[in-house]
């Protein structure tokens, strides 16, 4: 079993920044470096869930504004989001495919509005 818990969402003005965190626990944390495969998705109201970022890969809409990073000691993956736009408003999820099973966190909401 793998547990993923996202935190850090909230309301921010356009142009602002947020840092999301995804804490991984369970069987994933016992395998060295395994959580490097954790990636980020988002789902805006009325839209399908879409890929945002993984190690060395970003969606074109965020590649010059978002940065994914990791703290190995804390089994945590971060998504630093800068220069946020209204269209970044969505629920953000971390995800991993581990031993053939897809695990998702509960998500954290990000609202970009003035």
C-alpha positions as CSV (number, residue, x, y, z in Angstrom):
1,X,0.0,0.0,0.0
2,X,1.1,3.5,-0.8
3,X,-0.3,6.7,0.7
4,X,0.1,10.1,-0.8
5,X,-1.0,13.2,1.0
6,X,-0.9,16.6,-0.7
7,X,-0.8,19.9,1.1
8,X,-0.1,23.6,0.3
9,X,-3.0,24.6,-1.8
10,X,-5.0,27.8,-1.3
11,X,-6.1,31.1,-2.8
12,X,-3.5,33.2,-4.5
13,X,-3.6,36.3,-6.8
14,X,-2.4,36.1,-10.4
15,X,1.3,36.3,-10.6
16,X,1.7,34.8,-7.1
17,X,3.4,31.6,-6.0
18,X,2.6,28.5,-4.1
19,X,4.5,25.4,-3.1
20,X,2.6,22.1,-3.0
21,X,3.9,19.2,-1.1
22,X,3.2,15.5,-1.5
23,X,4.2,13.2,1.4
24,X,4.6,9.6,0.5
25,X,4.3,6.7,3.0
26,X,3.6,3.0,3.1
27,X,5.5,0.5,1.1
28,X,6.9,3.1,-1.2
29,X,8.9,4.8,1.5
30,X,10.8,1.5,2.2
31,X,12.3,1.4,-1.3
32,X,15.2,3.7,-1.8
33,X,14.5,6.4,-4.3
34,X,11.1,4.9,-5.3
35,X,9.2,8.0,-4.7
36,X,11.2,9.8,-7.4
37,X,8.5,8.4,-9.7
38,X,5.8,10.5,-8.1
39,X,4.3,13.0,-10.5
40,X,1.7,15.8,-10.4
41,X,-1.6,16.1,-12.2
42,X,-4.4,18.6,-11.9
43,X,-8.1,18.8,-12.7
44,X,-9.9,22.0,-13.3
45,X,-13.7,22.3,-12.8
46,X,-15.5,20.6,-15.7
47,X,-12.3,19.4,-17.3
48,X,-10.4,16.1,-17.5
49,X,-7.4,15.5,-15.2
50,X,-4.2,16.4,-17.0
51,X,-0.5,15.8,-16.4
52,X,1.5,18.7,-14.9
53,X,5.0,17.5,-14.0
54,X,7.3,14.6,-13.3
55,X,11.1,14.3,-13.0
56,X,12.6,16.0,-16.1
57,X,9.2,16.5,-17.8
58,X,6.7,19.3,-17.6
59,X,3.5,20.1,-19.4
60,X,4.1,22.9,-22.0
61,X,1.7,25.2,-20.2
62,X,3.8,25.2,-17.0
63,X,7.3,24.3,-18.0
64,X,8.7,27.8,-17.5
65,X,6.9,28.5,-14.3
66,X,6.6,25.2,-12.2
67,X,9.5,23.2,-10.7
68,X,9.3,19.7,-9.3
69,X,11.8,18.8,-6.5
70,X,12.2,16.2,-3.8
71,X,13.4,15.8,-0.3
72,X,14.7,12.2,0.0
73,X,14.9,12.4,3.7
74,X,11.3,13.3,4.1
75,X,9.9,11.2,1.3
76,X,8.3,14.3,0.0
77,X,7.9,15.7,-3.5
78,X,7.3,19.4,-4.0
79,X,5.7,21.4,-6.8
80,X,6.9,25.0,-6.8
81,X,4.5,27.1,-8.8
82,X,5.4,30.6,-9.8
83,X,3.8,33.3,-11.9
84,X,0.4,31.6,-11.4
85,X,-2.4,32.3,-13.8
86,X,-6.1,32.1,-13.5
87,X,-6.0,29.0,-15.7
88,X,-3.9,27.2,-13.2
89,X,-6.9,27.0,-10.9
90,X,-7.5,23.3,-10.3
91,X,-7.3,20.5,-7.8
92,X,-3.7,19.2,-7.8
93,X,-3.0,15.5,-7.3
94,X,0.2,13.6,-6.8
95,X,0.3,10.2,-8.3
96,X,2.5,7.1,-8.7
97,X,2.3,3.9,-10.6
98,X,3.9,1.4,-8.2
99,X,4.1,-2.3,-8.9
100,X,1.3,-2.1,-11.4
101,X,-1.1,-0.1,-9.2
102,X,-1.9,3.6,-9.6
103,X,-2.1,5.5,-6.4
104,X,-3.5,9.0,-6.0
105,X,-3.6,11.4,-3.2
106,X,-6.8,13.2,-2.2
107,X,-5.7,16.4,-3.9
108,X,-5.2,20.0,-2.8
109,X,-7.1,22.9,-4.2
110,X,-5.4,25.9,-5.9
111,X,-7.5,28.9,-6.8
112,X,-5.9,31.8,-8.7
113,X,-8.1,34.9,-8.6
114,X,-7.8,38.6,-8.0
